[in-house]
Amino acid sequence: MLHLRLIVPADRTDEVVRLVENTVGTTHLVVMSGVARSPAGDVVLCDVAREAGDELISALRGLGIDKSGSITVENMDLTLSAHADKAEEEAPGEGADAVLWEELTEATHEESTFSVTYVAFLAVATMLAACGVMLDNAILIVGAMAVGPEFGPLAGISTALVQRAPRLVWRSLVALIGGFAVAMILTAGFAWLMDAFGLFNRSMIEAARPNTAFIWKPDAMSFVVAFLAGIAGTLSLTSAKSGALIGVAISVTTVPAAANAAVAFSYSDYSQMSGSSAQLLANLGGIVVAGTLTLLVQKALWAAHRRRTGCVASPSGEQRAARPDHSPTSGPAEPGPADHAPAG
């Protein structure tokens, strides 16, 4: 279930209440008149099944509540209520299959920011991977993969392409390209420093390294693994299953490839550098393609499901998101999440 807290101008409260009441899968509706001070207005509280949340949130944005008041959404891990159970039963589909586009857009927006913290995580991950490739240590490689934050911008690109939000695409690309550029430059400097202290040497980069040689030898399987990881990572974001995302992080060689390219550059081994760069591009491309296709399929399947069930929320408050004992009425098409998605 999702919990919504709305601050609504007093003259729009009745309209919002009708919308909530006529949306399948809602319950626990509370109206507190005149209690909001900034912005001024009424507070409307309600719970909604996750599978009905996106349509309701989009309809509320269609009413302009996000501009004249506010819309706050929280995920509830536990709700003990027969009314909540009934609301989830009435809402069509399964909550795990529903995509909250507003939540996804906001999450990827935050994860796609070129910030000091983002660059620091990526740089540290790349340096850890550099130690892993030089020592031919698979454990260090796995640790570096888990630390790397690069999936955020990759998911941001996929989300922005599906939502047609060019500013978010640009923001994500800046974070992705800029982050890897800074991390690789710092890692090259780190390799020179380690060499100066006698901890790295040329023989280490030129050794056979059977445990990590795959990093600079890309093949068709590199793209396949990245593609599958992109599907799993996207599903983990849309279903809010962070554990699956950790598995994705340690299944692709983006950070290790960047690290090996940086170290190879520091020792003028341009053959390994080019191979690692190809591995990096194959992995990044596979994840973006898979993520975009996954979101498109999810969007199409959910839209088809909503059309079959006839459960659609309407900003006008018409009974289009009907309870099971009503028939949906005709009306204008509901606003899709792309119509109101933040531009970044």
NORFENBEL-V586847 format. One record per run of one state. SS is the DSSP state (H for helix, E for strand, C for the rest). FROM is the first residue (numbers start at 1). LEN is the number of residues. If there is no record, write none. Layout:
ss: {SS & SS}
from: {FROM & FROM}
len: {LEN & LEN}
This chain:
ss: {C & E & C & H & C & E & C & E & C & H & C & H & C & E & C & H & C & H & C & H & C & H & C & H & C & H & C & H & C & H & C & H & C & H & C & H & C & H & C & H & C & H & C}
from: {1 & 2 & 9 & 10 & 22 & 26 & 38 & 40 & 49 & 50 & 63 & 65 & 69 & 70 & 76 & 82 & 91 & 95 & 98 & 101 & 112 & 116 & 136 & 138 & 148 & 151 & 164 & 166 & 197 & 202 & 207 & 213 & 217 & 220 & 239 & 242 & 250 & 254 & 267 & 270 & 310 & 337 & 341}
len: {1 & 7 & 1 & 12 & 4 & 12 & 2 & 9 & 1 & 13 & 2 & 4 & 1 & 6 & 6 & 9 & 4 & 3 & 3 & 11 & 4 & 20 & 2 & 10 & 3 & 13 & 2 & 31 & 5 & 5 & 6 & 4 & 3 & 19 & 3 & 8 & 4 & 13 & 3 & 40 & 27 & 4 & 4}
